[in-house]
Amino acid sequence: MSALALHAPYFVAAWVFAWGLYGIVTSRHFVHLVVCLGVTQTASYVLLTAIGFVAGAPAPVRQGISPTERVVDPIVQAMMLTDVVVEATVIALLLALVVRVHESTRKVTPEGLHELKG
């Protein structure tokens, strides 16, 4: 396997993260900001998949597999599922905050935040 093929998932993860970060930095709308944060979080899925991948290895089902045979890491798969749940929760919370800001100010841009009073 070539070096580029081995490192391609890491480059893709870095590229997705960079685009999401660019969107966060340049965003002038809260919903766009939340979506870009989700894109940035998606880079971790690619990274975790690349870390847990073992070429030619079977799934981590123990039936019929010898104890010395290499398998795909099940811990990384569990971490990715947890990551999906955390991302969904964070996005739901942030979108709920955007709705509350919109109800209070009728704006969904950072310029509207100065109108909020604690």
Residue pairs with C-beta under 8 A, 6 or more apart in sequence:
1 55
9 46
9 47
9 49
9 50
9 53
10 47
10 50
12 46
13 43
13 44
13 46
13 47
13 50
14 43
16 39
16 40
16 42
16 43
16 46
17 40
17 43
19 39
20 36
20 37
20 38
20 39
20 40
20 41
20 42
20 43
21 36
21 40
22 36
23 32
23 33
23 35
23 36
23 39
23 40
24 33
24 36
24 37
24 40
27 33
27 36
28 109
28 110
29 108
29 109
30 98
30 101
30 108
30 109
30 110
31 95
31 98
31 108
34 91
34 94
34 95
34 98
37 90
37 91
37 94
38 87
38 91
41 83
41 87
41 90
42 87
44 80
44 83
45 80
45 83
45 84
48 76
48 79
48 80
48 83
49 76
49 80
51 73
51 76
52 72
52 73
52 75
52 76
52 77
52 80
53 72
54 70
54 71
54 72
54 73
57 69
57 70
57 71
57 72
58 65
58 69
58 71
58 72
59 71
59 72
60 71
60 72
60 73
60 74
60 77
65 71
98 108
101 107
101 108
101 112
101 113
101 116
102 108
104 115
104 116
105 112
105 113
105 115
105 116
106 112
107 115
